[in-house]
Amino acid sequence: MKKIMALLLAVIMLLGMLPTAFAAGSEYLDQSGNPVEGLMEAIEGKRHWLENTDPMPVVKTEGEGEVTLSNGAISRTFAIPEKGGTGFYTKSYANTYIGKELVNGSNTPEVILSLYNKPYEEVYNRKKIIDNTPGYYFIGGENAAENTFAFDSYEIRSITADDVQFQWKKNAHSYSDPAAEDWPPKGMHAEFNFVAPSSFPADYQGLQVKVIYEMYDNCAVMKKRVEIVNTKDTMVMIGGLAPEGLSANGNDNMKELMLIQSDFTTETTSSNHPKEKCLCQKEPDGVRRGSSAPA
């Protein structure tokens, strides 16, 4: 029977249509108080996307070796390799409402995993500090193929009740969210499936990874979740996870126009004990981050 090793974990991205501050007679400002180049011209004559009454349904567009999800506010294009290939990555992530690209289209891993084929008591020493270097494995990117999961298949469909991670219903109070009349939310659910190639160590041969994205109608939000399943009886320990990798490399729009929230973060503290420092001293920063940052 398949064993779910981890359900790791939602990353919700809100692409802000307007920066956080506006000074009369000046440019729109980012969170650091710096002008966002070209934004005033981009939004001229437009209402804020929250005030927009035109329908913005999610649309799927498939092309040669790529697929795009878009809804009039945001758009994300994925490079799709042949079955068994490793070149899966985000080619474009754009704020289409104001016409700004947020990434530079480089082949950056979508997910990074650090794995151990040892039990917990062998990985951590008596001081609860990792005493072994993990193996690093990737979904997509330009890393060595022997360390990258192989693309298997994908499916894109409408969101159903089985897809939601929690239940919600509108209450009778007047302050209940008027925008959330329907549950589950309307939009599209995209699942990309990956398997361990024969080049992986024998203990990891049973690993399967599902990378799930959801884009919603009429909303500048995209959700991402990573599921890892072990189909064999071998012991595998997940030491770290970077569930979102996006490369800016000189494109400041990501920093100025994207907000990222995650329930998987151990960069400076333990996720279970926020006041304790993370003891994963041998984990590189780029692997321990639960939320994405420019690469």
N, C-alpha and C positions, 0 to 999 in steps of 0.2 A: 504494500500500500504506500502511496506517495506520502511523504511527510513534509509538511510545510515548515521549513527551518526559520523563516522570518518573513514578516510582512513589513517591509521597510521602504519607505514611509512617505507620507504625503508631502510634497513640496508644492506650495501654492504660489503662483506668480501673478501679481497684479501690476499691469503695465499702466502707470498713472498717465492719464491723458493731459493733466496739467501739473506743473511742479508745485511745490508746497507754498510758495510765497510770490506775491506780485507787488512791486513798488510802482506807484503812479509815475508815468513818464519814463519808465525804464523797462528793461527786458524782464521776462519771467526768470525766476531764480530757482536753483536746485536747493537741496537740503543743506548745502554748505554756504548758501548765500551767493553763489556765483551764477552769472547769466547763462542760460541754456541757449546756445547759438542756433539761430534760425527758427526757434520755436514760436516767437510772436508772429512771424510771417506764416508759419504752418497752420496756426489755429485761427487766423484772421477770417471772420465771417462764419465761423463754426460755433455751435453750442457745445458745452461740455457733454461728453458722451453719456453721462448719467441723465442729462436733460433731453437727449435725443429720443424722439418718439418713433422714428423709423425702425421697422423690424431689422434685426441683425442676426439672422440664423446662421449656424455653423454650416459651412460648405466644405466638402471633400473634393480635392482636385488631384488626380493621378496623372503623372507624366512619365517620361523615360527615366527610370531609375530614381524616381522621387515621388513623394506624396505631400500634399499641403492641406492643412486645416486652417480655415479663416472664417471670420464672422463680421467683417466690416470694421472692427476695432483693432483686432490683432490677427497676426498670421504667422504660422510656423511651418517650415518646409523641412522634411527629413530626406536625407539621401538613403535609398534602399538598395543594398547590395544583392547579388545573386544568393540563392540558398547556399549556405556554407561559407559565405563571405564575411568580412569583418568591417567593411566600410560604412557602418551606420552612424550618422551624426546629424546635427542640426545645421542645415545649409543657410537658413534664413530665419530670423525671429524678428518680426517687424511690428511697430506700432503703425498700422495702416491708416488709422483715423487722422493722424497728422503727418504720415509719410516719412517715418524715421526708422531706419534699420538699427537693431540693437546688438547684433553680433557681426563678426567679420567673415563668417562662412568657412572657417578652417575646420579641419577634421579633428575635432576634440572629443575625447571619450564622453559618452552620455552618462556612464556610471563607472565608478571605480570600487572594487572590492579588495579587502585584505583578508586572506583566508589562512587558517591553520588546520592541519590534519592531525591535531593532537588534542587531548581533552583539556578542559579548563585548568586543572591542577598542574599540568605540565607547561602551559603557556604562561601562567602567572606564577611568580615566585612568592615567598612567604610575606613579602611586603605589598602584595597585590600589584606589583609592577610587571608589565610584560617583559619577559626575559628571553623572548625569541623573536626573530625577524619573520614577519608573515610573507606569504607569497601574494603578489599583487596581480589582479586580473581585471579585465576591462570589458565594457560593452562599447564597441566602436572605437574610433581613434586610430592613430598611426603607430601604435605600439606593435611589438612583435606578434605575429599571428599565433604563436604557441602560447601566448598569455592572454588571448582575446577570445571571448565567447563567439561561437559561430551563429550567424543569423539563420533562423529557421522559417519563420512565417510571420504574417501580420493580419490583423482584422480590424476594420473600422466600421462602427455601427452606432445607432442611436443609443443614448444612455437609458438603462432600464433600472427597475427597482433593485435588481440583484447586484448592481454595480456600486450602489452608495454604501459608504462606510459607517453611516449612522442614520437614524430615523429622525424626522422632524415634521411637525405639523404646525400650522398657523394657530395661534391662540386668540382668545376673544379680546385681548387688550388693544386699545387703539394704537399703542406704540409698537405692536408686532410688525415685523418687516413687511411693508406692502408690496415689495418687489418679489417676494418668495411665495406666490400663491400656489405654485405647482411643486410637487415633490414626487419623484426625483426631479432635479432641475433638467431642463431641456438642453440638449447639446449632443456632442459626439464623443464616443469612447473608443480610443485607439489602443490596441494591444500589440506589442512587438515581442516576439518569442525568440529566445536564444538558448543554445545547448552547448555543453562542454565538448570541444573537439577531441580527437584522439591524442593530440599532443599534450593535453592536460595530464597531471599525475593521476594514477589509478584511483586514488581516494576521492578525486573530484569528478570522476567520469559521470556520476549520477546527478550532477547539478544542472538545473534548468532555471533560467531567469526570465521573468516577464516584466517588461517595462511598459507601464500604463500611463496614458495621457488622457485628460478630459478637457475639452473646451466647451464653453457654455454659450447659449444664445444670448444676445443683447448684453454681454458682459465682457469686460477686458481682463478676464481671469483665465488661467490655465493651471490645472492640477496635474501633478506627476506622482506616481507611486511605483515602487520596485518590490516585486515578490520573488523570493528565492525558494526553490523546492529541491530537496534531496530525494531522489528516487531509489537510492541504495541504502544499505544498513551501515555504511562507513561513517565514522565520526568526523564531522566538519564543523569547525568553529569560525564564526564571522567576527573578525577582530575590528573591522572598520568598514564604513560605507560612505562614499560621496555620491549621493543620488542625482546630482545635477551638475553637469560640466558645460559651461558656455564660455566661449572665448571672445573677448572684446578686442584686445591687442590694438589699442589706439582709438577704439570707438568709445567715446565717453557717453554715448546715449544710454548704454546699459546702466551705468552708475546713476545717471540723472533721471531716467524715466522708468526704471524697473524696481519694484519692491518684491522681495522674496521672503517668504515665511516658511519655516520648517518645524516639524515636531521631532526631528532627529538632529540634535546638535550637541556635540561633546568637544567643541573647540577649546573651551577654557574651563568648563565645568562638567561634572557628571550629569547626564540627563535625568538620572533617578535621584540624585542628591545635588541640587543646584549650588549649594554652598561649598561643596567639596571640589577641589581641583581634579581634573582628569588625570588619572595615573598612567595613561597609555603613552609613556614617554618615548617609546620607540616608533610610534606612528607618526609619519610626516603630516604636517598641517594640512596639505592638500587632500589627504585621504580621510582625515578625521572630520572634516567639515561636513555638516549635514545640509547646509544651504550652499547654493552656488555662488561663485565669485569669478570675476574676470581672470582668465588663465594667463 
